[in-house]
């Protein structure tokens, strides 16, 4: 089975559609699948519910899909760094399911592991727990969280072989493995593609069984959200 596609647009062809639940890897702008997000924007699909730690920044990452009004709902942990996100939410134009970061990661991991739900103390006594089942264990109250099972996951890895075995690079690993595992169909954007067998098994971070389509973007922009420099010391 050939998993390699010639472009991001081709990798998404016949996969994405209106009204889908999607997961997108990344943390801020670190480890986001830049080419796949741009291809998703260009596909014109709308009414999307997107699971992602945040929504990029204005004009880049998932922020591009907010500007084109293709996202109707975000399932996120962090809503800063994006003025259009804030404007749409406060205006009632964008739904938001605000989810603690660790809970969001575990909801994706649980989805990939076949675990339908789990209990956590995080969010008990707050709006996060409203409408959810509460249960007591050993004298402590826990809230039940349901796993997330996106129809499509878009993720970024540093390297893949042609079977889809993945290697992530440093902090770009973030939500990407969990998003890849949870997706019913996972499309991966990589910087390097090698032959099957070229990656030492001990170096594989995620096995290819979770990966359905691969596209190479050898030179992503890797934009930095904020550049902070220390004052130059006088000599």
C-alpha positions as semicolon CSV with decimal commas, in nm:
position;residue;x (nm);y (nm);z (nm)
1;X;0,000;0,000;0,000
2;X;0,147;0,334;-0,109
3;X;0,108;0,591;0,168
4;X;0,312;0,868;0,002
5;X;0,129;1,150;-0,177
6;X;0,285;1,412;-0,406
7;X;0,134;1,716;-0,232
8;X;-0,065;1,821;0,072
9;X;-0,367;1,890;-0,149
10;X;-0,353;1,537;-0,290
11;X;-0,311;1,389;0,057
12;X;-0,636;1,557;0,169
13;X;-0,831;1,483;-0,148
14;X;-1,133;1,266;-0,072
15;X;-1,054;1,277;0,299
16;X;-1,177;1,609;0,436
17;X;-1,537;1,727;0,413
18;X;-1,776;1,977;0,568
19;X;-1,874;1,929;0,932
20;X;-1,591;1,696;1,028
21;X;-1,422;1,651;1,364
22;X;-1,048;1,700;1,306
23;X;-0,742;1,687;1,530
24;X;-0,438;1,898;1,444
25;X;-0,105;1,845;1,615
26;X;0,121;2,119;1,743
27;X;0,171;2,347;2,040
28;X;0,147;2,712;1,953
29;X;0,335;2,716;1,623
30;X;0,575;2,440;1,728
31;X;0,525;2,119;1,536
32;X;0,223;2,226;1,334
33;X;0,160;2,063;0,994
34;X;0,198;2,388;0,798
35;X;0,140;2,252;0,448
36;X;-0,158;2,041;0,550
37;X;-0,325;2,334;0,727
38;X;-0,279;2,550;0,416
39;X;-0,422;2,272;0,198
40;X;-0,717;2,236;0,436
41;X;-0,781;2,609;0,399
42;X;-0,760;2,587;0,021
43;X;-0,996;2,288;0,013
44;X;-1,281;2,517;0,117
45;X;-1,436;2,270;0,363
46;X;-1,634;2,442;0,636
47;X;-1,825;2,382;0,956
48;X;-1,524;2,209;1,111
49;X;-1,479;2,117;1,475
50;X;-1,105;2,123;1,541
51;X;-0,921;1,963;1,831
52;X;-0,594;2,143;1,892
53;X;-0,411;2,286;2,191
54;X;-0,470;2,632;2,046
55;X;-0,555;2,793;1,713
56;X;-0,221;2,921;1,590
57;X;-0,181;3,296;1,558
58;X;-0,349;3,557;1,341
59;X;-0,274;3,473;0,980
60;X;-0,075;3,154;1,041
61;X;-0,143;2,798;1,144
62;X;-0,508;2,735;1,228
63;X;-0,550;3,112;1,248
64;X;-0,582;3,098;0,867
65;X;-0,896;2,884;0,897
66;X;-1,047;3,120;1,152
67;X;-1,003;3,409;0,910
68;X;-1,183;3,215;0,635
69;X;-1,458;3,109;0,882
70;X;-1,405;2,739;0,814
71;X;-1,400;2,648;1,184
72;X;-1,727;2,651;1,377
73;X;-1,592;2,505;1,702
74;X;-1,256;2,467;1,876
75;X;-1,175;2,207;2,140
76;X;-0,871;2,375;2,294
77;X;-0,665;2,447;2,603
78;X;-0,530;2,792;2,521
79;X;-0,695;3,078;2,339
80;X;-0,430;3,350;2,364
81;X;-0,205;3,486;2,086
82;X;-0,497;3,508;1,843
83;X;-0,710;3,822;1,833
84;X;-0,946;3,685;1,569
85;X;-1,011;3,380;1,791
86;X;-1,096;3,614;2,078
87;X;-1,314;3,837;1,861
88;X;-1,515;3,550;1,715
89;X;-1,565;3,383;2,052
90;X;-1,676;3,700;2,231
91;X;-1,909;3,780;1,941
92;X;-2,070;3,437;1,964
93;X;-1,943;3,339;1,619
94;X;-1,717;3,054;1,738
95;X;-1,799;2,773;1,980
96;X;-1,533;2,677;2,232
97;X;-1,500;2,363;2,443
98;X;-1,233;2,474;2,684
99;X;-1,033;2,173;2,804
100;X;-0,739;2,162;3,049
101;X;-0,420;2,081;2,864
102;X;-0,342;1,752;3,036
103;X;-0,703;1,642;3,000
104;X;-0,696;1,724;2,629
105;X;-0,380;1,518;2,579
106;X;-0,531;1,226;2,772
107;X;-0,861;1,246;2,579
108;X;-0,664;1,200;2,257
109;X;-0,441;0,930;2,403
110;X;-0,745;0,744;2,534
111;X;-0,908;0,762;2,193
112;X;-0,603;0,606;2,033
113;X;-0,582;0,338;2,301
114;X;-0,945;0,233;2,268
115;X;-1,043;0,368;2,611
116;X;-1,388;0,531;2,587
117;X;-1,361;0,747;2,901
118;X;-1,157;0,810;3,215
119;X;-1,183;0,991;3,549
120;X;-0,970;1,287;3,653
121;X;-0,968;1,538;3,940
122;X;-0,882;1,820;3,703
123;X;-1,177;2,056;3,661
124;X;-1,385;1,932;3,955
125;X;-1,580;2,223;4,102
126;X;-1,537;2,439;3,790
127;X;-1,731;2,498;3,468
128;X;-1,519;2,223;3,311
129;X;-1,717;1,965;3,510
130;X;-2,063;2,105;3,437
131;X;-2,295;1,843;3,289
132;X;-2,042;1,561;3,334
133;X;-2,059;1,255;3,555
134;X;-1,889;1,287;3,894
135;X;-1,776;0,989;4,096
136;X;-1,600;0,944;4,427
137;X;-1,288;0,728;4,463
138;X;-1,115;0,691;4,801
139;X;-1,291;0,998;4,935
140;X;-1,197;1,220;4,639
141;X;-1,430;1,349;4,367
142;X;-1,343;1,289;4,002
143;X;-1,504;1,400;3,676
144;X;-1,553;1,165;3,383
145;X;-1,405;1,276;3,053
146;X;-1,488;1,111;2,722
147;X;-1,215;1,013;2,476
148;X;-1,176;1,203;2,150
149;X;-1,199;1,017;1,818
150;X;-1,139;1,261;1,533
151;X;-1,244;1,152;1,186
152;X;-0,916;1,291;1,048
153;X;-0,590;1,385;1,220
154;X;-0,331;1,615;1,065
155;X;0,009;1,583;1,227
156;X;0,370;1,684;1,181
157;X;0,674;1,458;1,221
158;X;1,039;1,515;1,142
159;X;1,099;1,189;0,956
160;X;0,900;0,896;0,819
161;X;0,979;0,584;0,628
162;X;0,751;0,474;0,346
163;X;0,558;0,247;0,584
164;X;0,467;0,548;0,800
165;X;0,694;0,481;1,097
166;X;0,757;0,823;1,251
167;X;1,032;1,014;1,429
168;X;0,947;1,343;1,601
169;X;1,204;1,609;1,680
170;X;1,230;1,747;2,031
171;X;0,939;1,969;2,144
172;X;0,764;1,927;1,808
173;X;0,661;1,589;1,947
174;X;0,403;1,761;2,177
175;X;0,043;1,662;2,083
176;X;0,138;1,501;1,752
177;X;0,171;1,132;1,857
178;X;-0,157;1,139;2,053
179;X;-0,341;1,310;1,768
180;X;-0,202;1,057;1,520
181;X;-0,311;0,762;1,734
182;X;-0,662;0,897;1,788
183;X;-0,748;0,973;1,425
184;X;-0,959;0,729;1,230
185;X;-0,751;0,846;0,933
186;X;-0,417;1,015;0,991
187;X;-0,227;1,231;0,743
188;X;0,134;1,314;0,833
189;X;0,354;1,595;0,704
190;X;0,727;1,520;0,728
191;X;1,055;1,691;0,644
192;X;1,239;1,371;0,553
193;X;1,119;1,051;0,388
194;X;1,335;0,739;0,385
195;X;1,297;0,382;0,273
196;X;1,127;0,130;0,496
197;X;1,390;-0,023;0,723
198;X;1,617;0,282;0,725
199;X;1,498;0,391;1,070
200;X;1,630;0,183;1,357
201;X;1,332;0,024;1,535
202;X;1,453;0,168;1,867
203;X;1,437;0,519;1,717
204;X;1,073;0,497;1,605
205;X;0,843;0,714;1,817
206;X;0,516;0,604;1,654
207;X;0,462;0,291;1,442
208;X;0,325;0,317;1,091
209;X;0,003;0,131;1,176
210;X;-0,138;0,469;1,285
211;X;-0,042;0,649;0,963
212;X;-0,249;0,635;0,644
213;X;-0,107;0,913;0,424
214;X;0,229;1,092;0,409
215;X;0,333;1,414;0,239
216;X;0,682;1,568;0,234
217;X;0,735;1,935;0,317
218;X;1,112;1,954;0,324
219;X;1,137;2,325;0,405
220;X;0,859;2,437;0,642
221;X;0,864;2,797;0,758
222;X;0,866;2,709;1,131
223;X;0,758;3,056;1,228
224;X;0,833;3,172;1,583
225;X;0,542;3,318;1,783
226;X;0,749;3,566;1,980
227;X;1,116;3,652;1,962
228;X;1,250;3,783;2,293
229;X;1,609;3,901;2,309
230;X;1,813;3,988;2,616
231;X;1,941;4,346;2,633
232;X;2,284;4,382;2,480
233;X;2,546;4,427;2,747
234;X;2,765;4,729;2,719
235;X;3,133;4,645;2,673
